[in-house]
Amino acid sequence: MSDSNLASLAYSGETTFGTPPTDGYKLLRMTGESIITEKEAITSDEIRSDRQIPDLAKVHNQASGSMDFELSVLQFDDLLQYAMQADYDTLDFTGAIAVVASSSTITGAAGDFSTVKVGSGIKVSGLADALNNGVKRVVAVSGDGSELTCVAGQFNSDESDTATIKVKSIRNGVTRKSMTIEKKIVDNTGGEFYQQFSGMVADTLSLNIESKAIITGSLSFLGLTGVKANTSIDSNGYANAPVGDILNGTSNMGTLAVDDAASTERFKTLTLEIANNLRGKDALSYEGNFDVGMGRCEITGSLNAYFKNNDFLTKVDDHDDISIDFTVTDSAGRTISVYLPRIKFPSGSASIEGIDSDVMVNTDIQAILDPVTGTQIVFDIFE
């Protein structure tokens, strides 16, 4: 017999798609998982005079499933590249800059900020005016890379000083990234049993943010196939999972900005789902998938707000575009910033659910391509 508290999941990024690495596996923090070798079988249609079924044929064996988690910054940082199918854009700059509060600009030398993209977040530190430091959102980059324009009102005063500006930003991309996942189950006598799943590509990332609750999520995968073993694929042992607080929707949640300004609405819940719409590719003589195809990136979710007046519902009914920007930060100051530059509301309504209850506005949201930033969603990680 075995217990769930003795089980674990570990992963390692694949250099060659479908080829399991032999080392570099890192443990995953999770609350549960359903990663399996998903077998398909077909019943024979042969007609028999005795009404018996002559055979049940095994026809497919693909790797799939999901892991559930409670949100923490460093693990999310590790896994985000797989969900977004992209690499991080980074900057670690320290040098002389000039801040002009009225124009919300930072100016350095030519080329200092040429790698920064419109829509990315930056973290400024080292300035004398503490209100000039912190996370800002870039709305324009000069042609020579010397100047960043941020959202209006994000600087408090003019200042010229030496400062540090950091960027670690990622947006939905087109670079397929895969991993091998190893599941370890330990029985009550200490026996170890392994299941190894190769060519695992992230299909759907979900986040559920609610007041007075831990932020939870799930990451689902589609891969090639799985095998069972009595020894680990990594003879060097697993690296520990990243440490850090488990985040919640109250004490870790920053103000939610709508259209680049702190919203006057009071939101109860926010959900997000990023779907890569993967498909397994099967072929003659292959028991599992021989490849995994990528579909379009769909980003959907929901917003649940307390009814205040008709303003929010009018945006829904008028099919307006809005942007959403929010952060979650742990006790060590590590931050996840989420920016959806252009969303629409497929549906929404105010509901009166019964006596002694609040009137709530329940909306569905969908991110669409923003022509200014060239993306549907931006995540920034600041450590």
Short mmCIF file of the C-alpha atoms (twelve columns), coordinates in Angstrom:
data_MODEL
# 
_entry.id   MODEL 
# 
loop_
_atom_site.group_PDB 
_atom_site.id 
_atom_site.type_symbol 
_atom_site.label_atom_id 
_atom_site.label_alt_id 
_atom_site.label_comp_id 
_atom_site.label_asym_id 
_atom_site.label_seq_id 
_atom_site.Cartn_x 
_atom_site.Cartn_y 
_atom_site.Cartn_z 
_atom_site.pdbx_PDB_model_num 
ATOM 1   C CA . MET A 1   0.000   0.000   0.000   1 
ATOM 2   C CA . SER A 2   1.050   3.607   -0.495  1 
ATOM 3   C CA . ASP A 3   0.030   7.064   0.753   1 
ATOM 4   C CA . SER A 4   -0.363  10.296  -1.206  1 
ATOM 5   C CA . ASN A 5   1.816   12.147  1.336   1 
ATOM 6   C CA . LEU A 6   4.790   10.055  0.207   1 
ATOM 7   C CA . ALA A 7   4.286   10.738  -3.505  1 
ATOM 8   C CA . SER A 8   5.939   13.441  -5.613  1 
ATOM 9   C CA . LEU A 9   6.209   14.937  -9.093  1 
ATOM 10  C CA . ALA A 10  9.435   16.189  -10.649 1 
ATOM 11  C CA . TYR A 11  10.214  17.638  -14.059 1 
ATOM 12  C CA . SER A 12  13.106  18.536  -16.325 1 
ATOM 13  C CA . GLY A 13  12.991  20.615  -19.498 1 
ATOM 14  C CA . GLU A 14  13.692  18.698  -22.710 1 
ATOM 15  C CA . THR A 15  16.435  19.868  -25.060 1 
ATOM 16  C CA . THR A 16  15.119  17.562  -27.778 1 
ATOM 17  C CA . PHE A 17  11.355  17.157  -27.892 1 
ATOM 18  C CA . GLY A 18  10.308  13.752  -26.562 1 
ATOM 19  C CA . THR A 19  13.784  12.762  -25.327 1 
ATOM 20  C CA . PRO A 20  13.773  12.491  -21.520 1 
ATOM 21  C CA . PRO A 21  16.714  14.245  -19.825 1 
ATOM 22  C CA . THR A 22  18.711  12.022  -17.473 1 
ATOM 23  C CA . ASP A 23  19.275  14.706  -14.846 1 
ATOM 24  C CA . GLY A 24  18.210  18.174  -13.770 1 
ATOM 25  C CA . TYR A 25  14.824  17.143  -12.345 1 
ATOM 26  C CA . LYS A 26  13.167  19.528  -9.890  1 
ATOM 27  C CA . LEU A 27  10.355  18.742  -7.494  1 
ATOM 28  C CA . LEU A 28  6.987   20.411  -8.030  1 
ATOM 29  C CA . ARG A 29  4.815   21.926  -5.322  1 
ATOM 30  C CA . MET A 30  1.298   20.581  -5.834  1 
ATOM 31  C CA . THR A 31  -2.007  19.864  -4.146  1 
ATOM 32  C CA . GLY A 32  -2.900  16.993  -6.461  1 
ATOM 33  C CA . GLU A 33  -2.351  15.599  -9.939  1 
ATOM 34  C CA . SER A 34  -3.937  13.426  -12.620 1 
ATOM 35  C CA . ILE A 35  -1.031  12.781  -15.001 1 
ATOM 36  C CA . ILE A 36  -1.482  9.375   -16.583 1 
ATOM 37  C CA . THR A 37  -0.895  7.270   -19.639 1 
ATOM 38  C CA . GLU A 38  -4.341  7.599   -21.172 1 
ATOM 39  C CA . LYS A 39  -5.260  4.339   -22.881 1 
ATOM 40  C CA . GLU A 40  -7.877  4.056   -25.619 1 
ATOM 41  C CA . ALA A 41  -9.522  0.750   -26.440 1 
ATOM 42  C CA . ILE A 42  -12.124 -0.185  -29.086 1 
ATOM 43  C CA . THR A 43  -14.614 -3.007  -28.857 1 
ATOM 44  C CA . SER A 44  -14.850 -5.346  -31.840 1 
ATOM 45  C CA . ASP A 45  -17.984 -5.064  -33.984 1 
ATOM 46  C CA . GLU A 46  -17.743 -8.657  -35.196 1 
ATOM 47  C CA . ILE A 47  -21.114 -10.361 -35.409 1 
ATOM 48  C CA . ARG A 48  -21.322 -13.736 -33.653 1 
ATOM 49  C CA . SER A 49  -24.235 -16.151 -33.420 1 
ATOM 50  C CA . ASP A 50  -23.566 -16.655 -29.674 1 
ATOM 51  C CA . ARG A 51  -23.735 -12.850 -28.985 1 
ATOM 52  C CA . GLN A 52  -20.243 -12.812 -27.453 1 
ATOM 53  C CA . ILE A 53  -17.721 -9.974  -27.837 1 
ATOM 54  C CA . PRO A 54  -14.548 -11.491 -29.308 1 
ATOM 55  C CA . ASP A 55  -12.010 -8.755  -28.564 1 
ATOM 56  C CA . LEU A 56  -11.175 -5.370  -27.040 1 
ATOM 57  C CA . ALA A 57  -8.301  -3.773  -28.995 1 
ATOM 58  C CA . LYS A 58  -5.842  -1.317  -27.437 1 
ATOM 59  C CA . VAL A 59  -5.377  1.440   -30.058 1 
ATOM 60  C CA . HIS A 60  -3.699  4.386   -28.350 1 
ATOM 61  C CA . ASN A 61  -1.656  5.317   -25.269 1 
ATOM 62  C CA . GLN A 62  -0.987  9.060   -24.864 1 
ATOM 63  C CA . ALA A 63  0.390   10.945  -21.869 1 
ATOM 64  C CA . SER A 64  -1.910  13.617  -20.454 1 
ATOM 65  C CA . GLY A 65  -3.266  15.108  -17.259 1 
ATOM 66  C CA . SER A 66  -2.829  18.050  -14.935 1 
ATOM 67  C CA . MET A 67  -1.270  19.192  -11.685 1 
ATOM 68  C CA . ASP A 68  -3.054  21.442  -9.192  1 
ATOM 69  C CA . PHE A 69  -1.167  23.996  -7.117  1 
ATOM 70  C CA . GLU A 70  -1.369  26.889  -4.707  1 
ATOM 71  C CA . LEU A 71  0.333   29.919  -6.214  1 
ATOM 72  C CA . SER A 72  3.887   30.831  -5.194  1 
ATOM 73  C CA . VAL A 73  6.152   33.201  -7.099  1 
ATOM 74  C CA . LEU A 74  9.273   31.128  -7.783  1 
ATOM 75  C CA . GLN A 75  7.545   27.950  -8.958  1 
ATOM 76  C CA . PHE A 76  5.213   30.000  -11.159 1 
ATOM 77  C CA . ASP A 77  8.326   31.676  -12.570 1 
ATOM 78  C CA . ASP A 78  9.750   28.246  -13.466 1 
ATOM 79  C CA . LEU A 79  6.613   26.950  -15.166 1 
ATOM 80  C CA . LEU A 80  5.404   30.084  -16.936 1 
ATOM 81  C CA . GLN A 81  7.702   29.618  -19.954 1 
ATOM 82  C CA . TYR A 82  6.034   26.269  -20.675 1 
ATOM 83  C CA . ALA A 83  2.508   27.666  -20.418 1 
ATOM 84  C CA . MET A 84  3.304   30.760  -22.491 1 
ATOM 85  C CA . GLN A 85  5.425   28.875  -25.056 1 
ATOM 86  C CA . ALA A 86  7.975   31.683  -24.959 1 
ATOM 87  C CA . ASP A 87  11.210  32.905  -23.386 1 
ATOM 88  C CA . TYR A 88  11.600  35.742  -20.909 1 
ATOM 89  C CA . ASP A 89  12.759  39.186  -22.014 1 
ATOM 90  C CA . THR A 90  15.210  40.421  -19.385 1 
ATOM 91  C CA . LEU A 91  17.074  43.566  -18.401 1 
ATOM 92  C CA . ASP A 92  19.343  44.216  -15.417 1 
ATOM 93  C CA . PHE A 93  20.422  47.839  -15.743 1 
ATOM 94  C CA . THR A 94  22.232  50.037  -13.239 1 
ATOM 95  C CA . GLY A 95  23.247  53.510  -14.316 1 
ATOM 96  C CA . ALA A 96  22.449  57.200  -14.465 1 
ATOM 97  C CA . ILE A 97  18.856  58.104  -15.319 1 
ATOM 98  C CA . ALA A 98  16.624  61.154  -15.248 1 
ATOM 99  C CA . VAL A 99  12.986  60.916  -14.180 1 
ATOM 100 C CA . VAL A 100 10.429  63.494  -15.306 1 
ATOM 101 C CA . ALA A 101 7.200   63.035  -13.381 1 
ATOM 102 C CA . SER A 102 4.971   65.166  -15.627 1 
ATOM 103 C CA . SER A 103 5.760   63.078  -18.720 1 
ATOM 104 C CA . SER A 104 6.223   59.841  -16.719 1 
ATOM 105 C CA . THR A 105 9.563   59.204  -18.457 1 
ATOM 106 C CA . ILE A 106 12.889  57.641  -17.563 1 
ATOM 107 C CA . THR A 107 15.835  58.736  -19.703 1 
ATOM 108 C CA . GLY A 108 19.248  57.099  -19.880 1 
ATOM 109 C CA . ALA A 109 21.784  56.731  -22.663 1 
ATOM 110 C CA . ALA A 110 21.110  55.455  -26.173 1 
ATOM 111 C CA . GLY A 111 20.612  51.676  -26.148 1 
ATOM 112 C CA . ASP A 112 20.109  51.386  -22.381 1 
ATOM 113 C CA . PHE A 113 16.501  50.205  -22.775 1 
ATOM 114 C CA . SER A 114 16.453  48.897  -26.350 1 
ATOM 115 C CA . THR A 115 15.449  45.370  -25.225 1 
ATOM 116 C CA . VAL A 116 12.393  46.571  -23.295 1 
ATOM 117 C CA . LYS A 117 9.043   46.019  -25.021 1 
ATOM 118 C CA . VAL A 118 5.940   48.177  -24.848 1 
ATOM 119 C CA . GLY A 119 3.579   46.638  -22.301 1 
ATOM 120 C CA . SER A 120 6.303   45.140  -20.121 1 
ATOM 121 C CA . GLY A 121 6.637   45.937  -16.454 1 
ATOM 122 C CA . ILE A 122 9.827   47.360  -14.989 1 
ATOM 123 C CA . LYS A 123 10.993  47.510  -11.372 1 
ATOM 124 C CA . VAL A 124 12.854  50.666  -10.407 1 
ATOM 125 C CA . SER A 125 14.988  50.872  -7.259  1 
ATOM 126 C CA . GLY A 126 17.668  53.121  -5.828  1 
ATOM 127 C CA . LEU A 127 16.016  56.503  -6.392  1 
ATOM 128 C CA . ALA A 128 15.946  58.982  -3.522  1 
ATOM 129 C CA . ASP A 129 12.188  59.555  -3.757  1 
ATOM 130 C CA . ALA A 130 10.730  56.270  -2.591  1 
ATOM 131 C CA . LEU A 131 7.533   56.930  -4.561  1 
ATOM 132 C CA . ASN A 132 9.585   56.913  -7.765  1 
ATOM 133 C CA . ASN A 133 10.683  53.340  -7.037  1 
ATOM 134 C CA . GLY A 134 8.598   50.220  -7.577  1 
ATOM 135 C CA . VAL A 135 6.827   48.467  -10.435 1 
ATOM 136 C CA . LYS A 136 5.871   50.599  -13.474 1 
ATOM 137 C CA . ARG A 137 4.206   49.742  -16.808 1 
ATOM 138 C CA . VAL A 138 5.944   50.791  -20.058 1 
ATOM 139 C CA . VAL A 139 3.709   52.404  -22.691 1 
ATOM 140 C CA . ALA A 140 6.413   53.612  -25.116 1 
ATOM 141 C CA . VAL A 141 10.110  53.091  -25.875 1 
ATOM 142 C CA . SER A 142 12.104  55.668  -27.842 1 
ATOM 143 C CA . GLY A 143 13.613  54.603  -31.156 1 
ATOM 144 C CA . ASP A 144 17.188  54.807  -29.862 1 
ATOM 145 C CA . GLY A 145 16.351  52.893  -26.665 1 
ATOM 146 C CA . SER A 146 17.283  55.780  -24.386 1 
ATOM 147 C CA . GLU A 147 13.851  56.609  -22.968 1 
ATOM 148 C CA . LEU A 148 10.956  54.739  -21.415 1 
ATOM 149 C CA . THR A 149 7.521   56.273  -21.050 1 
ATOM 150 C CA . CYS A 150 5.440   54.701  -18.303 1 
ATOM 151 C CA . VAL A 151 1.765   54.927  -17.364 1 
ATOM 152 C CA . ALA A 152 0.854   58.485  -16.400 1 
ATOM 153 C CA . GLY A 153 1.096   59.285  -12.709 1 
ATOM 154 C CA . GLN A 154 3.524   56.501  -11.801 1 
ATOM 155 C CA . PHE A 155 6.294   58.929  -10.738 1 
ATOM 156 C CA . ASN A 156 6.074   61.405  -7.885  1 
ATOM 157 C CA . SER A 157 8.875   63.886  -8.621  1 
ATOM 158 C CA . ASP A 158 11.644  64.841  -11.032 1 
ATOM 159 C CA . GLU A 159 14.948  63.219  -10.168 1 
ATOM 160 C CA . SER A 160 18.393  62.507  -11.648 1 
ATOM 161 C CA . ASP A 161 20.273  59.697  -9.956  1 
ATOM 162 C CA . THR A 162 21.873  56.284  -10.327 1 
ATOM 163 C CA . ALA A 163 19.184  53.626  -10.273 1 
ATOM 164 C CA . THR A 164 18.585  49.967  -11.012 1 
ATOM 165 C CA . ILE A 165 15.917  48.919  -13.503 1 
ATOM 166 C CA . LYS A 166 15.010  45.253  -13.854 1 
ATOM 167 C CA . VAL A 167 12.823  43.471  -16.377 1 
ATOM 168 C CA . LYS A 168 11.768  39.822  -16.482 1 
ATOM 169 C CA . SER A 169 8.795   39.777  -18.803 1 
ATOM 170 C CA . ILE A 170 7.027   37.136  -20.880 1 
ATOM 171 C CA . ARG A 171 4.084   37.185  -23.282 1 
ATOM 172 C CA . ASN A 172 2.244   34.513  -25.252 1 
ATOM 173 C CA . GLY A 173 4.591   33.166  -27.935 1 
ATOM 174 C CA . VAL A 174 5.161   30.508  -30.570 1 
ATOM 175 C CA . THR A 175 8.173   28.562  -29.232 1 
ATOM 176 C CA . ARG A 176 7.065   25.078  -28.205 1 
ATOM 177 C CA . LYS A 177 8.636   24.036  -24.909 1 
ATOM 178 C CA . SER A 178 8.405   20.530  -23.515 1 
ATOM 179 C CA . MET A 179 9.406   18.639  -20.412 1 
ATOM 180 C CA . THR A 180 9.602   15.124  -19.044 1 
ATOM 181 C CA . ILE A 181 7.602   14.559  -15.859 1 
ATOM 182 C CA . GLU A 182 8.402   11.774  -13.412 1 
ATOM 183 C CA . LYS A 183 5.864   10.604  -10.850 1 
ATOM 184 C CA . LYS A 184 7.229   8.848   -7.769  1 
ATOM 185 C CA . ILE A 185 5.028   6.677   -5.554  1 
ATOM 186 C CA . VAL A 186 6.411   5.188   -2.350  1 
ATOM 187 C CA . ASP A 187 4.742   2.287   -0.544  1 
ATOM 188 C CA . ASN A 188 4.599   1.765   3.221   1 
ATOM 189 C CA . THR A 189 7.709   -0.423  3.187   1 
ATOM 190 C CA . GLY A 190 9.827   2.193   1.400   1 
ATOM 191 C CA . GLY A 191 9.528   0.665   -2.075  1 
ATOM 192 C CA . GLU A 192 9.741   3.224   -4.876  1 
ATOM 193 C CA . PHE A 193 7.782   3.091   -8.109  1 
ATOM 194 C CA . TYR A 194 8.068   5.525   -11.020 1 
ATOM 195 C CA . GLN A 195 6.048   6.639   -14.011 1 
ATOM 196 C CA . GLN A 196 7.789   8.748   -16.657 1 
ATOM 197 C CA . PHE A 197 5.971   10.920  -19.200 1 
ATOM 198 C CA . SER A 198 7.885   12.420  -22.124 1 
ATOM 199 C CA . GLY A 199 7.162   15.200  -24.611 1 
ATOM 200 C CA . MET A 200 4.864   16.941  -22.146 1 
ATOM 201 C CA . VAL A 201 3.670   20.313  -23.463 1 
ATOM 202 C CA . ALA A 202 1.611   22.696  -21.324 1 
ATOM 203 C CA . ASP A 203 -1.921  22.878  -22.654 1 
ATOM 204 C CA . THR A 204 -3.948  24.971  -20.197 1 
ATOM 205 C CA . LEU A 205 -2.929  27.221  -17.309 1 
ATOM 206 C CA . SER A 206 -5.739  28.233  -14.948 1 
ATOM 207 C CA . LEU A 207 -5.711  30.693  -12.029 1 
ATOM 208 C CA . ASN A 208 -8.486  31.279  -9.516  1 
ATOM 209 C CA . ILE A 209 -8.181  34.438  -7.390  1 
ATOM 210 C CA . GLU A 210 -10.777 35.063  -4.707  1 
ATOM 211 C CA . SER A 211 -10.957 37.299  -1.654  1 
ATOM 212 C CA . LYS A 212 -10.324 35.530  1.668   1 
ATOM 213 C CA . ALA A 213 -8.850  32.517  -0.140  1 
ATOM 214 C CA . ILE A 214 -5.541  31.046  -1.286  1 
ATOM 215 C CA . ILE A 215 -4.874  31.630  -4.983  1 
ATOM 216 C CA . THR A 216 -5.111  28.255  -6.681  1 
ATOM 217 C CA . GLY A 217 -4.354  27.027  -10.172 1 
ATOM 218 C CA . SER A 218 -3.789  24.082  -12.426 1 
ATOM 219 C CA . LEU A 219 -1.514  23.285  -15.335 1 
ATOM 220 C CA . SER A 220 -2.567  20.584  -17.791 1 
ATOM 221 C CA . PHE A 221 -0.319  18.771  -20.244 1 
ATOM 222 C CA . LEU A 222 -0.459  16.729  -23.421 1 
ATOM 223 C CA . GLY A 223 2.513   14.567  -24.355 1 
ATOM 224 C CA . LEU A 224 3.750   11.511  -26.203 1 
ATOM 225 C CA . THR A 225 3.462   8.483   -23.956 1 
ATOM 226 C CA . GLY A 226 4.432   7.129   -20.569 1 
ATOM 227 C CA . VAL A 227 6.455   4.233   -19.188 1 
ATOM 228 C CA . LYS A 228 6.736   2.599   -15.777 1 
ATOM 229 C CA . ALA A 229 10.027  1.921   -13.987 1 
ATOM 230 C CA . ASN A 230 11.411  0.783   -10.633 1 
ATOM 231 C CA . THR A 231 14.252  3.325   -10.627 1 
ATOM 232 C CA . SER A 232 14.309  7.075   -11.178 1 
ATOM 233 C CA . ILE A 233 15.447  8.468   -14.494 1 
ATOM 234 C CA . ASP A 234 17.594  10.944  -12.511 1 
ATOM 235 C CA . SER A 235 20.336  9.069   -10.680 1 
ATOM 236 C CA . ASN A 236 21.551  12.308  -9.074  1 
ATOM 237 C CA . GLY A 237 18.302  12.894  -7.201  1 
ATOM 238 C CA . TYR A 238 15.753  15.672  -7.509  1 
ATOM 239 C CA . ALA A 239 16.452  19.328  -6.790  1 
ATOM 240 C CA . ASN A 240 14.199  20.834  -4.148  1 
ATOM 241 C CA . ALA A 241 11.110  22.764  -5.192  1 
ATOM 242 C CA . PRO A 242 11.397  26.557  -4.963  1 
ATOM 243 C CA . VAL A 243 10.535  28.031  -1.574  1 
ATOM 244 C CA . GLY A 244 8.300   31.006  -0.862  1 
ATOM 245 C CA . ASP A 245 4.935   32.054  0.490   1 
ATOM 246 C CA . ILE A 246 1.678   30.633  -0.773  1 
ATOM 247 C CA . LEU A 247 -0.215  33.660  -2.055  1 
ATOM 248 C CA . ASN A 248 -3.778  34.695  -1.300  1 
ATOM 249 C CA . GLY A 249 -6.280  37.106  -2.780  1 
ATOM 250 C CA . THR A 250 -6.322  39.436  0.218   1 
ATOM 251 C CA . SER A 251 -2.986  40.227  1.887   1 
ATOM 252 C CA . ASN A 252 -0.865  39.468  -1.208  1 
ATOM 253 C CA . MET A 253 -3.098  41.106  -3.808  1 
ATOM 254 C CA . GLY A 254 -2.353  44.612  -5.039  1 
ATOM 255 C CA . THR A 255 -4.896  47.101  -6.356  1 
ATOM 256 C CA . LEU A 256 -6.490  46.004  -9.616  1 
ATOM 257 C CA . ALA A 257 -6.087  48.693  -12.282 1 
ATOM 258 C CA . VAL A 258 -8.562  49.097  -15.133 1 
ATOM 259 C CA . ASP A 259 -7.451  51.196  -18.115 1 
ATOM 260 C CA . ASP A 260 -4.231  52.157  -16.288 1 
ATOM 261 C CA . ALA A 261 -5.985  53.596  -13.216 1 
ATOM 262 C CA . ALA A 262 -6.906  52.034  -9.878  1 
ATOM 263 C CA . SER A 263 -10.413 50.684  -10.288 1 
ATOM 264 C CA . THR A 264 -13.222 52.096  -8.154  1 
ATOM 265 C CA . GLU A 265 -15.085 48.796  -8.541  1 
ATOM 266 C CA . ARG A 266 -14.787 46.198  -5.777  1 
ATOM 267 C CA . PHE A 267 -13.999 42.789  -7.211  1 
ATOM 268 C CA . LYS A 268 -14.767 39.530  -5.443  1 
ATOM 269 C CA . THR A 269 -13.204 36.980  -7.802  1 
ATOM 270 C CA . LEU A 270 -11.023 36.884  -10.898 1 
ATOM 271 C CA . THR A 271 -10.291 33.775  -12.936 1 
ATOM 272 C CA . LEU A 272 -7.940  33.336  -15.877 1 
ATOM 273 C CA . GLU A 273 -7.412  30.444  -18.292 1 
ATOM 274 C CA . ILE A 274 -4.701  30.346  -20.946 1 
ATOM 275 C CA . ALA A 275 -5.408  27.548  -23.425 1 
ATOM 276 C CA . ASN A 276 -2.859  26.505  -26.059 1 
ATOM 277 C CA . ASN A 277 -5.375  24.194  -27.777 1 
ATOM 278 C CA . LEU A 278 -2.890  21.368  -28.240 1 
ATOM 279 C CA . ARG A 279 -3.616  18.273  -30.272 1 
ATOM 280 C CA . GLY A 280 -1.922  14.895  -30.219 1 
ATOM 281 C CA . LYS A 281 -0.719  13.530  -33.545 1 
ATOM 282 C CA . ASP A 282 -1.202  9.791   -34.013 1 
ATOM 283 C CA . ALA A 283 0.047   7.629   -36.869 1 
ATOM 284 C CA . LEU A 284 0.257   4.056   -38.048 1 
ATOM 285 C CA . SER A 285 2.541   1.889   -35.867 1 
ATOM 286 C CA . TYR A 286 2.767   4.532   -33.089 1 
ATOM 287 C CA . GLU A 287 1.088   3.429   -29.874 1 
ATOM 288 C CA . GLY A 288 1.299   6.930   -28.389 1 
ATOM 289 C CA . ASN A 289 1.449   10.339  -30.041 1 
ATOM 290 C CA . PHE A 290 4.430   10.895  -32.320 1 
ATOM 291 C CA . ASP A 291 4.119   14.673  -31.991 1 
ATOM 292 C CA . VAL A 292 2.077   17.419  -30.317 1 
ATOM 293 C CA . GLY A 293 0.617   20.233  -32.400 1 
ATOM 294 C CA . MET A 294 0.006   23.775  -31.136 1 
ATOM 295 C CA . GLY A 295 -3.273  25.608  -31.659 1 
ATOM 296 C CA . ARG A 296 -4.105  29.244  -31.164 1 
ATOM 297 C CA . CYS A 297 -3.701  30.856  -27.753 1 
ATOM 298 C CA . GLU A 298 -7.064  31.580  -26.142 1 
ATOM 299 C CA . ILE A 299 -7.192  33.599  -22.927 1 
ATOM 300 C CA . THR A 300 -10.518 33.684  -21.140 1 
ATOM 301 C CA . GLY A 301 -11.783 34.145  -17.603 1 
ATOM 302 C CA . SER A 302 -14.299 35.877  -15.417 1 
ATOM 303 C CA . LEU A 303 -14.706 38.935  -13.182 1 
ATOM 304 C CA . ASN A 304 -17.131 39.061  -10.296 1 
ATOM 305 C CA . ALA A 305 -17.768 42.560  -8.877  1 
ATOM 306 C CA . TYR A 306 -20.115 44.173  -6.384  1 
ATOM 307 C CA . PHE A 307 -22.805 46.201  -8.168  1 
ATOM 308 C CA . LYS A 308 -22.216 49.930  -7.599  1 
ATOM 309 C CA . ASN A 309 -23.958 51.595  -10.531 1 
ATOM 310 C CA . ASN A 310 -24.520 50.950  -14.224 1 
ATOM 311 C CA . ASP A 311 -21.034 52.064  -15.349 1 
ATOM 312 C CA . PHE A 312 -19.434 48.627  -15.335 1 
ATOM 313 C CA . LEU A 313 -22.426 46.959  -16.973 1 
ATOM 314 C CA . THR A 314 -22.444 49.680  -19.629 1 
ATOM 315 C CA . LYS A 315 -18.895 48.681  -20.607 1 
ATOM 316 C CA . VAL A 316 -20.140 45.108  -20.953 1 
ATOM 317 C CA . ASP A 317 -23.203 46.027  -23.007 1 
ATOM 318 C CA . ASP A 318 -21.298 48.484  -25.225 1 
ATOM 319 C CA . HIS A 319 -18.672 45.803  -25.944 1 
ATOM 320 C CA . ASP A 320 -15.913 48.193  -24.828 1 
ATOM 321 C CA . ASP A 321 -12.224 47.294  -24.727 1 
ATOM 322 C CA . ILE A 322 -10.580 47.611  -21.318 1 
ATOM 323 C CA . SER A 323 -7.183  46.705  -19.883 1 
ATOM 324 C CA . ILE A 324 -6.557  44.953  -16.555 1 
ATOM 325 C CA . ASP A 325 -3.334  45.166  -14.555 1 
ATOM 326 C CA . PHE A 326 -2.667  43.669  -11.117 1 
ATOM 327 C CA . THR A 327 0.120   42.291  -8.929  1 
ATOM 328 C CA . VAL A 328 0.509   39.676  -6.208  1 
ATOM 329 C CA . THR A 329 3.511   39.991  -3.887  1 
ATOM 330 C CA . ASP A 330 4.937   37.682  -1.218  1 
ATOM 331 C CA . SER A 331 6.505   38.663  2.103   1 
ATOM 332 C CA . ALA A 332 9.997   38.680  0.561   1 
ATOM 333 C CA . GLY A 333 8.920   41.268  -2.018  1 
ATOM 334 C CA . ARG A 334 8.810   38.816  -4.919  1 
ATOM 335 C CA . THR A 335 6.066   39.874  -7.313  1 
ATOM 336 C CA . ILE A 336 3.982   38.446  -10.146 1 
ATOM 337 C CA . SER A 337 2.493   41.164  -12.343 1 
ATOM 338 C CA . VAL A 338 -0.309  40.322  -14.781 1 
ATOM 339 C CA . TYR A 339 -1.319  42.656  -17.607 1 
ATOM 340 C CA . LEU A 340 -4.110  42.067  -20.097 1 
ATOM 341 C CA . PRO A 341 -3.876  45.071  -22.425 1 
ATOM 342 C CA . ARG A 342 -7.128  44.474  -24.302 1 
ATOM 343 C CA . ILE A 343 -10.089 42.443  -23.119 1 
ATOM 344 C CA . LYS A 344 -13.749 42.322  -24.061 1 
ATOM 345 C CA . PHE A 345 -16.783 40.971  -22.247 1 
ATOM 346 C CA . PRO A 346 -18.605 38.186  -24.135 1 
ATOM 347 C CA . SER A 347 -21.369 38.344  -21.519 1 
ATOM 348 C CA . GLY A 348 -22.265 39.879  -18.195 1 
ATOM 349 C CA . SER A 349 -25.194 40.701  -15.970 1 
ATOM 350 C CA . ALA A 350 -26.213 41.842  -12.490 1 
ATOM 351 C CA . SER A 351 -27.860 39.097  -10.480 1 
ATOM 352 C CA . ILE A 352 -30.075 39.228  -7.385  1 
ATOM 353 C CA . GLU A 353 -29.543 35.799  -5.907  1 
ATOM 354 C CA . GLY A 354 -31.787 36.008  -2.855  1 
ATOM 355 C CA . ILE A 355 -32.490 37.727  0.428   1 
ATOM 356 C CA . ASP A 356 -29.706 39.086  2.642   1 
ATOM 357 C CA . SER A 357 -27.157 38.996  -0.162  1 
ATOM 358 C CA . ASP A 358 -25.166 41.431  -2.285  1 
ATOM 359 C CA . VAL A 359 -26.071 42.269  -5.863  1 
ATOM 360 C CA . MET A 360 -23.159 41.085  -7.958  1 
ATOM 361 C CA . VAL A 361 -22.057 41.752  -11.526 1 
ATOM 362 C CA . ASN A 362 -20.855 38.509  -13.106 1 
ATOM 363 C CA . THR A 363 -18.924 38.812  -16.372 1 
ATOM 364 C CA . ASP A 364 -16.965 36.608  -18.721 1 
ATOM 365 C CA . ILE A 365 -13.807 38.077  -20.210 1 
ATOM 366 C CA . GLN A 366 -11.694 37.273  -23.262 1 
ATOM 367 C CA . ALA A 367 -8.312  38.724  -24.138 1 
ATOM 368 C CA . ILE A 368 -7.734  39.693  -27.763 1 
ATOM 369 C CA . LEU A 369 -4.713  40.968  -29.670 1 
ATOM 370 C CA . ASP A 370 -3.700  44.460  -28.611 1 
ATOM 371 C CA . PRO A 371 -2.192  46.342  -31.581 1 
ATOM 372 C CA . VAL A 372 -0.019  48.563  -29.349 1 
ATOM 373 C CA . THR A 373 1.754   45.837  -27.370 1 
ATOM 374 C CA . GLY A 374 1.353   43.121  -30.019 1 
ATOM 375 C CA . THR A 375 0.134   40.580  -27.470 1 
ATOM 376 C CA . GLN A 376 -2.833  39.347  -25.445 1 
ATOM 377 C CA . ILE A 377 -1.187  38.995  -22.028 1 
ATOM 378 C CA . VAL A 378 2.040   39.963  -20.274 1 
ATOM 379 C CA . PHE A 379 3.456   38.422  -17.100 1 
ATOM 380 C CA . ASP A 380 6.300   40.073  -15.211 1 
ATOM 381 C CA . ILE A 381 8.307   38.440  -12.454 1 
ATOM 382 C CA . PHE A 382 10.267  40.558  -9.977  1 
ATOM 383 C CA . GLU A 383 12.478  38.916  -7.375  1 
# 
